[in-house]
């Protein structure tokens, strides 16, 4: 059994959300001050007013003021600043 197949079966068994099942993006916001995004594929663009992340099929753009990276690893990123918008680009 492949790793992906195992994850899908376990997610179904434990009634886990779709983002866990299919490796879909997961986004959490804390007010307009922090954004946490899982399952990104890298940073495409980074400035103090905009961050654009590769999501495999499309991208996610976070805009605002004084945006910075608080933490990042291979597939998770936490951004802070004054978040104006989060948009999806296909």
URBELLIN-V975412 format. One record per residue. N is the residue number from 1. SS is DSSP state (alpha for helix, beta for strand, coil for the rest). OMEGA is omega in whole degrees, 0 to 359 (NA if undefined). Layout:
n:N ss:SS omega:OMEGA
n:N ss:SS omega:OMEGA
//
This chain:
n:1 ss:coil omega:180
n:2 ss:coil omega:179
n:3 ss:alpha omega:180
n:4 ss:alpha omega:179
n:5 ss:alpha omega:178
n:6 ss:alpha omega:180
n:7 ss:alpha omega:180
n:8 ss:alpha omega:180
n:9 ss:alpha omega:179
n:10 ss:alpha omega:178
n:11 ss:alpha omega:177
n:12 ss:alpha omega:182
n:13 ss:alpha omega:183
n:14 ss:coil omega:178
n:15 ss:coil omega:179
n:16 ss:coil omega:182
n:17 ss:coil omega:185
n:18 ss:alpha omega:181
n:19 ss:alpha omega:177
n:20 ss:alpha omega:182
n:21 ss:alpha omega:190
n:22 ss:alpha omega:182
n:23 ss:coil omega:179
n:24 ss:coil omega:179
n:25 ss:coil omega:176
n:26 ss:beta omega:182
n:27 ss:beta omega:175
n:28 ss:beta omega:177
n:29 ss:beta omega:173
n:30 ss:beta omega:185
n:31 ss:coil omega:174
n:32 ss:coil omega:184
n:33 ss:coil omega:180
n:34 ss:beta omega:174
n:35 ss:beta omega:177
n:36 ss:beta omega:183
n:37 ss:beta omega:177
n:38 ss:beta omega:174
n:39 ss:coil omega:173
n:40 ss:coil omega:182
n:41 ss:coil omega:177
n:42 ss:coil omega:180
n:43 ss:beta omega:177
n:44 ss:beta omega:183
n:45 ss:beta omega:182
n:46 ss:beta omega:173
n:47 ss:coil omega:181
n:48 ss:coil omega:180
n:49 ss:coil omega:184
n:50 ss:beta omega:172
n:51 ss:beta omega:177
n:52 ss:beta omega:184
n:53 ss:beta omega:174
n:54 ss:beta omega:179
n:55 ss:coil omega:182
n:56 ss:coil omega:175
n:57 ss:coil omega:181
n:58 ss:coil omega:182
n:59 ss:beta omega:175
n:60 ss:beta omega:179
n:61 ss:beta omega:176
n:62 ss:beta omega:180
n:63 ss:beta omega:180
n:64 ss:beta omega:181
n:65 ss:beta omega:178
n:66 ss:beta omega:181
n:67 ss:beta omega:178
n:68 ss:beta omega:179
n:69 ss:beta omega:176
n:70 ss:beta omega:181
n:71 ss:beta omega:179
n:72 ss:beta omega:169
n:73 ss:coil omega:187
n:74 ss:coil omega:182
n:75 ss:coil omega:179
n:76 ss:beta omega:176
n:77 ss:beta omega:176
n:78 ss:beta omega:181
n:79 ss:beta omega:176
n:80 ss:beta omega:180
n:81 ss:beta omega:174
n:82 ss:beta omega:186
n:83 ss:beta omega:179
n:84 ss:beta omega:181
n:85 ss:beta omega:171
n:86 ss:beta omega:182
n:87 ss:beta omega:182
n:88 ss:beta omega:178
n:89 ss:beta omega:181
n:90 ss:coil omega:NA
//
